[in-house]
Amino acid sequence: MRSFSQVMQVRNVPGLDLPGIDFVSIAQGMGCEALRVAKASELATALKRGLAHDGVSLERWWWNSAVPLLYAQKN
């Protein structure tokens, strides 16, 4: 969403940074399948597990912020 907001030239988009909220624990507390994904190598397994689950699932993806922007302008 942050990259998309930059493409749309929108500043200070609310809700992009929500520090201290553990969405995985909240989802699990509500009976949902919930996973944390911290490495690209874990993504395929997490997606398969979430799609195979018979019900609601949540996957929390966390990437390094040093990764280049998805919509970086090309010169």
BABASE-719219 format. One line per 4 residues: number of its first residue (from 1); their letters; for each residue x, y, z of C-alpha. Coordinates in steps of 0.25 Angstrom, whole numbers, plus 5000, padded with zeros to 4 digits. Example, Ala and Ser with C-alpha at 12.3 -4.5 7.8 and 13.67 -1.06 7.14 Angstrom:
// residues 2
1 = AS = 5049:4982:5031; 5055:4996:5029
//
This chain:
// residues 75
1 = MRSF = 5000:5000:5000; 5011:5009:5003; 5017:5008:4989; 5003:5010:4983
5 = SQVM = 5001:5023:4991; 5014:5028:4986; 5010:5025:4971; 4997:5032:4974
9 = QVRN = 5005:5044:4980; 4997:5043:4993; 5004:5047:5006; 5002:5043:5021
13 = VPGL = 4992:5031:5017; 4986:5027:5030; 4986:5012:5035; 5000:5008:5028
17 = DLPG = 5007:5008:5041; 5000:5001:5052; 5011:4998:5062; 5009:4989:5074
21 = IDFV = 4997:4982:5068; 4999:4966:5067; 4989:4963:5056; 4993:4948:5056
25 = SIAQ = 4990:4947:5071; 4977:4954:5069; 4973:4945:5057; 4976:4933:5065
29 = GMGC = 4968:4937:5077; 4956:4938:5068; 4958:4924:5063; 4965:4927:5049
33 = EALR = 4977:4920:5043; 4988:4931:5044; 5003:4930:5040; 5015:4940:5041
37 = VAKA = 5023:4940:5028; 5037:4946:5030; 5045:4940:5018; 5041:4939:5003
41 = SELA = 5045:4924:5005; 5033:4922:5014; 5023:4929:5005; 5019:4917:4996
45 = TALK = 5017:4908:5008; 5009:4918:5016; 5000:4921:5004; 4997:4906:5002
49 = RGLA = 4994:4904:5016; 4985:4917:5016; 4978:4912:5003; 4976:4898:5008
53 = HDGV = 4970:4903:5021; 4954:4901:5022; 4951:4915:5027; 4957:4928:5029
57 = SLER = 4972:4930:5029; 4981:4941:5031; 4996:4942:5026; 5005:4953:5032
61 = WWWN = 5016:4956:5022; 5028:4964:5027; 5038:4968:5017; 5051:4976:5019
65 = SAVP = 5048:4991:5017; 5061:4992:5009; 5054:4985:4997; 5053:4994:4985
69 = LLYA = 5039:5000:4983; 5029:4992:4975; 5025:5004:4966; 5039:5011:4966
73 = QKN = 5039:5022:4955; 5048:5018:4943; 5056:5029:4937
//
